[in-house]
Amino acid sequence: MLAREPARLKPGSRVVVFDKFLPDADRLTLGRRLLNLGSTLFGTDITRRFGDLARGVDIRIVQDEPSLLHGTYRVILLTC
């Protein structure tokens, strides 16, 4: 689904993503895996990495900052 989204935007557009992502450089810890067992019951996966979702898509990550819950939520600024 992410692969189709940049086509809907004008060149040079900016997009902000606010969601639960594991930073691309961080190791997936046992604690996060165990927490994920509970979070998936609520329909969310806290073990995803945005870089994995965006691979092969024509976007550029301009900024990626930790936000709520000790960085569990991330604020990611993208350009197309």
C-alpha positions in Angstrom: 0.0 0.0 0.0 2.8 2.4 0.8 4.2 1.9 -2.7 1.1 3.6 -4.2 0.9 6.6 -2.0 3.8 8.8 -3.4 2.0 8.6 -6.8 -0.9 10.5 -5.3 1.3 13.4 -4.2 2.8 16.3 -6.1 6.6 16.3 -6.5 8.2 18.1 -3.5 5.3 17.3 -1.2 6.0 16.7 2.4 4.3 14.0 4.6 4.4 13.5 8.3 4.0 10.0 9.7 3.2 9.5 13.4 3.1 5.9 14.4 4.7 3.1 16.4 8.0 2.1 14.7 11.2 0.5 15.9 14.1 2.7 14.8 15.8 1.0 11.8 19.2 0.9 13.7 17.7 -0.6 16.9 17.8 -4.2 17.9 14.4 -5.9 18.5 14.5 -6.7 22.2 12.9 -9.6 24.0 10.8 -7.1 26.0 9.4 -5.5 22.9 8.6 -8.9 21.4 6.7 -9.8 24.5 4.9 -6.5 24.6 4.0 -7.0 20.9 2.1 -10.2 21.9 -0.3 -8.0 23.8 -0.4 -5.1 21.4 -1.4 -7.3 18.5 -4.6 -8.1 20.4 -5.5 -4.4 19.9 -4.6 -4.5 16.2 -1.1 -3.0 16.3 2.4 -4.3 15.8 5.2 -2.5 17.7 8.0 -4.5 16.0 7.7 -2.9 12.5 10.4 -0.7 11.1 9.4 2.2 8.8 12.5 1.6 6.6 11.3 -1.9 5.8 7.9 -0.6 4.7 9.4 2.2 2.6 12.0 0.1 0.9 11.7 0.5 -2.9 9.4 3.5 -2.6 10.3 6.9 -4.1 10.4 8.9 -0.9 13.1 10.4 1.2 13.2 10.4 5.0 14.1 14.0 6.0 13.7 13.6 9.7 13.0 10.7 12.1 12.6 11.5 15.8 11.4 9.6 18.8 8.2 10.8 20.4 5.9 9.3 22.9 6.5 6.3 25.2 10.3 6.5 25.2 10.5 6.5 21.4 7.9 3.8 20.7 6.1 6.4 18.7 8.1 8.1 16.0 7.5 11.3 14.0 8.9 10.9 10.5 9.0 13.6 7.9 9.1 12.5 4.3 9.4 14.2 0.9 8.3 12.9 -2.4 
